[in-house]
Amino acid sequence: SLGSDDASEIIKKAKIILVQYSGGKDSTLALNWAVPLARKYDIPIVAGFVDTGAEFPDLVPYIVRLCKKLDVPLSILHPTKHIVQAFMDKGFFPDSIYRECISTYINECFNQKFFELEAEHGQGNVIIVRGGRSDQKTTRSKSNTYQEVKDRRGIVRLLNPFFAASKEEYESAMADLEPVLWNGYAKGFQRTACYCCPFQKSEQWEALR
């Protein structure tokens, strides 16, 4: 269920929480869920945002403002190369099945941050909190409420607290959160993905135009 007891029990065992924050609806809900639990159990929390260099207007300032409002430290992460330049060098965009942008530009940045925190706080003491439900997953994305993912540097611990939430539960929670969401949604944006993403809906392109 939404914000399940199991997810709360996993959070209690962490010594620091890293929220994978994109500024989008799912990750804003995850951040809003994690903050009061971090305060309740006296666990440090940090929000991480990957700035690929192709963000929508006002998204980064919104993320900075919301984190300040929630009194959550923000770590802005940067890939080794601007995402547009990287794919210009390759000569193609990622395909619709293997979205290299996610693995290379998002997950790799967070894994690096995870292991930096783990070196500071001890192995097994860091957890990444992410948004998303089971009906949103693909074969290359989230697959359970809690995951331990192998990385060349060790094991990355991931928590998706809303994975098992029903669509109705999710929509109800999102309605409560609407006043603090990025104002791009009110302008017709569907996602906070990079503006150059080729997998966006027509409504997204119209809002950007």
Helices and strands as residue ranges (DSSP letters): H 5-12, E 16-20, H 25-40, E 45-50, H 59-70, E 74-77, H 83-90, H 100-100, I 101-107, H 108-121, E 126-129, G 134-136, E 146-151, E 154-159, H 167-177, G 178-180, G 185-187, H 202-208
